[in-house]
Structure formats: C-alpha cells, structure tokens
Amino acid sequence: QVLLVESGGGLVQAGGSLRLSCAASGIAFRLYTMAWYRQAPGKQREWVAAITGGGTTNYKDSVKGRFTISRDNAEKTVYLQMDSLKPEDTAVYYCNAALGGSDFWGQGTQLTVSS
C-alpha cells in the first residue's frame, strides 16, 4: 500500500517561514520524482515545485527564491521549506510521487498565511 503523509501546515504571518514534510511508504522512493502542489479555495490545483530522484529541482516562478524543495532518500521524506510567505501562498499543499505511469497523492496539509 502506497502512503504519502504530509505534515507541517498551519497558520503563519506574512513574511514568516514554515516547513512541510511528506513521508512516503510503499514505493521505491529514491526512483520517484517528488513534487508539491497546492490548491487555493476556488482555484485549480497547481504545481509548486519538484525534485527528481537525482536531486534536480524546479520551481513555479512565483515561489522561486522563497521556497526550497529537498529530499532525504534514506528517510523517504520530501520537504518544502517556505520562507517569506505571502497571503497568496494560502492553500492546501499536496505531496505527489510520480514515476512513469504511477502517480500517487497525499491527503494534503493546510497552510494559511495571514496578512
């Protein structure tokens, strides 16, 4: 059984920082590209950042320089360090694991940034 469990969401003031974690089980974690998506109220889910098994990272333009994605293959965990948070970052953040035709999602964790 594949499980992706996000944690670390919460309420933070604008300008603050928070780190999300996603612990994976049931997959060969090191082979998967791991990504974070988010979905704000009334909006479609959008891609935020991704990291390949080899450590190559990519970011949505609006989070470049503020967010950092990383992974610990030994712990089967992917992180999203979020700094200089803005109210528009408020959303439910989802962890995603992808490899070929396999695609798995976590249940999401809420981030609320107050102005």
C-alpha positions as CSV (number, residue, x, y, z in Angstrom):
1,Q,0.0,0.0,0.0
2,V,1.3,3.4,-1.0
3,L,1.0,6.2,1.5
4,L,2.1,9.8,1.3
5,V,1.6,11.6,4.6
6,E,2.0,15.4,4.7
7,S,2.6,17.4,7.8
8,G,3.8,20.8,9.0
9,G,1.0,23.0,7.8
10,G,-0.5,25.7,9.9
11,L,-1.1,29.4,10.4
12,V,1.7,31.8,9.9
13,Q,2.0,35.6,9.5
14,A,3.1,37.1,6.2
15,G,6.9,37.1,6.0
16,G,7.2,34.0,8.1
17,S,8.5,30.6,7.4
18,L,7.3,27.0,7.6
19,R,8.5,23.6,6.5
20,L,6.2,21.0,5.1
21,S,7.2,17.3,5.2
22,C,5.9,14.3,3.2
23,A,6.7,10.8,4.4
24,A,6.4,8.1,1.8
25,S,5.9,4.4,2.2
26,G,5.2,1.5,-0.2
27,I,7.2,2.9,-3.0
28,A,10.9,2.8,-4.2
29,F,11.2,6.4,-3.0
30,R,14.6,7.1,-4.5
31,L,13.3,6.4,-8.0
32,Y,10.4,8.7,-7.8
33,T,10.2,12.4,-8.8
34,M,8.6,14.1,-5.8
35,A,6.6,17.2,-6.1
36,W,4.4,19.7,-4.2
37,Y,1.2,21.0,-5.5
38,R,-1.3,23.4,-3.9
39,Q,-4.9,24.3,-4.2
40,A,-6.3,27.6,-3.0
41,P,-10.1,28.0,-2.4
42,G,-12.0,28.3,-5.6
43,K,-8.9,27.6,-7.7
44,Q,-7.4,24.6,-9.6
45,R,-4.6,22.6,-8.1
46,E,-1.3,24.0,-9.3
47,W,2.2,22.6,-9.4
48,V,4.7,24.3,-7.0
49,A,8.0,22.5,-7.0
50,A,9.6,19.2,-7.9
51,I,12.7,17.2,-7.2
52,T,13.9,14.2,-9.2
53,G,15.5,11.1,-7.6
54,G,18.8,12.6,-8.6
55,G,18.1,15.9,-6.8
56,T,17.3,18.2,-9.8
57,T,14.8,20.8,-8.7
58,N,12.3,23.0,-10.4
59,Y,10.0,25.7,-9.1
60,K,7.0,27.7,-10.1
61,D,8.1,31.2,-10.9
62,S,6.1,32.8,-8.1
63,V,7.9,30.7,-5.4
64,K,11.5,30.9,-6.8
65,G,13.9,32.3,-4.2
66,R,11.4,31.7,-1.4
67,F,10.7,28.0,-1.4
68,T,13.2,25.2,-1.3
69,I,12.3,21.5,-2.1
70,S,14.6,18.8,-0.8
71,R,14.5,15.1,-0.1
72,D,16.0,12.5,2.2
73,N,16.0,9.2,0.4
74,A,17.1,7.3,3.5
75,E,14.1,8.7,5.4
76,K,11.8,8.5,2.3
77,T,10.7,12.1,3.0
78,V,10.4,15.2,0.9
79,Y,10.4,18.7,2.3
80,L,9.2,22.1,1.3
81,Q,10.9,24.9,3.1
82,M,8.8,28.0,2.6
83,D,10.2,31.4,3.5
84,S,9.0,35.0,3.0
85,L,5.4,33.7,2.9
86,K,2.7,35.7,1.4
87,P,-1.1,35.6,1.9
88,E,-1.4,34.3,-1.7
89,D,0.5,31.2,-0.6
90,T,-2.5,30.2,1.4
91,A,-3.7,26.8,0.1
92,V,-3.9,23.1,0.8
93,Y,-0.5,21.7,-0.1
94,Y,-0.3,18.2,-1.6
95,C,2.6,15.9,-2.0
96,N,2.9,13.9,-5.2
97,A,5.1,10.9,-6.2
98,A,5.5,10.2,-9.9
99,L,7.3,7.5,-11.9
100,G,6.3,6.5,-15.4
101,G,2.7,5.8,-15.3
102,S,2.5,5.7,-11.5
103,D,1.1,8.7,-9.7
104,F,0.3,9.0,-6.0
105,W,-1.0,11.8,-3.8
106,G,-1.1,12.6,-0.2
107,Q,-4.2,13.9,1.7
108,G,-2.9,17.5,1.9
109,T,-2.0,19.9,4.6
110,Q,-3.4,23.4,5.1
111,L,-1.2,26.4,5.0
112,T,-2.8,29.8,5.9
113,V,-0.8,33.0,5.7
114,S,-2.3,35.9,7.5
115,S,-1.6,39.5,6.3
